[in-house]
Amino acid sequence: MKSDSLSMRCAFSIIMLVQISNSIIIGYPGTGGPEIWISLLISAVIVTPLMVLYARLVHLMPGKDLYGMMQFAFGKWGKCIFSIFYAFYFLTLSGMVRGTYAEFVHLTSLYQTSFIIICLAFFAVCVHLAMKGAGVLGRWCFIMLILAISSIALLCLLSTDNFRLDNLRPLNQQGFGGILYNALCFVPLPLAESVVFLGVAEKLEKSVNPYKLFIFSSIASVLFFVALFLQNCSVLSWETLSTMYFPSYKAASVMYIGNIGTRIESIMSFIFIMSGISKVSIALTAGTKAVQHIFSLKDHKPLLLTVGFFSVALSATLFVNIIEMFDFMRYYLIYSLPFQILIPFLLWIAAEVKMKKQHLKTCAYWKTEQENSCSAKTVRT
């Protein structure tokens, strides 16, 4: 395995962390209710065709990232135009996630520290991690994913005494329409954010099956969310969860297992923050590569610092407090759809047509060669 390549487990970890990192601390979009876990399971079915679409793009054009795919399908100018769009989307995503975690740290730990100072601290770590390349980032994500899953498993185990299963009822509080609406909200935020992985897809090892990669990672993310929600809701009740900005942090803070088990939420929040750094680094890498392709540069790494500062500026301007943060996420559900669904769909159609034309040309060439060979043999005879 090359040091900068992505194995199945590293790619799986990247996609899953991209999907869970933001929602692990802020909860879920939509109107909500005790039946959110049902919406999550339905969202796994809804998002599967989209994951198959992403996998088809990787399978159809192996060894290419999102921008190489666009150049193949749309040509040089088409690639530049769509790269401009994706540069704004990926950097907005990077800024939004960084701002979310900075707000989380600001409100739970560093009350007197300026928001921009916390963003700059995140910026330094994320740029350093992105500089190391996709291989190192993939291995980092693998470690962080293990820690995140282990922390939630430990949280569930230690919270069993506080479980109140009555908090999970009633199951049909909003009706099927509300359940379906919530399921649809889970697609753009966070499941379809795995489109950011296409920005580093050229590093994927040839032995990796992209269909298994995208589908299994999405299913794993949904199951992770279901377990997390059931734990949080059974401990705190939905009425309490709906009034909190950081439900998982609060659920961890109510645990008490003696003198050695206090302040467990501090450990949990540290792991959550490290997971968020992974997502910001991936989004920053994909956004910087978009800028690289816009200006036809050879490497994206020299641009990471400059583009990273732009992303920090976005973090400070997208929202100025936690209320505006949640308001922005409602708009993000619509804003992200063209980048997650529409453009990848157009890319897939264009790539299929291009591959079909190339196949027909190849068949025609070999048919002509075969006819010429037969004609030459006839002349000799």
Buried (B, 14 or more C-beta within 10 A) or exposed (E): EEEBBBBBBBBBBBBBBBBBBBBBBBBBBBBBBBBBBBBBBBBBEBBBEBBBBBBBBBEBBEEBBBBBBBBBBBEEEBBBEBBBEBBBBBBBBBBBBBBBBBBBBBBBEBEEEEBBEBBBBBBEBBBEBBBBBBBBBBBBBBEBBEBBBEBBEBBBEBBEEBBEEEBBEEEEBBEEEBBBBBBBBBBBBBBBBBBBBBBBBBBBEEEBEBBEBBBBBBBBBBEBBBBBBBBBBBBBBBEBBBEBBBBBBBBBBEBEEEEEEEEBBEBBBEBBBBBBBBBBBBBBBBBBBBBBBBEEEEEBBEBBBEBBEBBBBBBBEBBEEBEEBBEBBEEBBEBBBBBBBEBBBBBBEBBBEBBEEEEEEEEEEEEEEEEEEEEEEEEEE
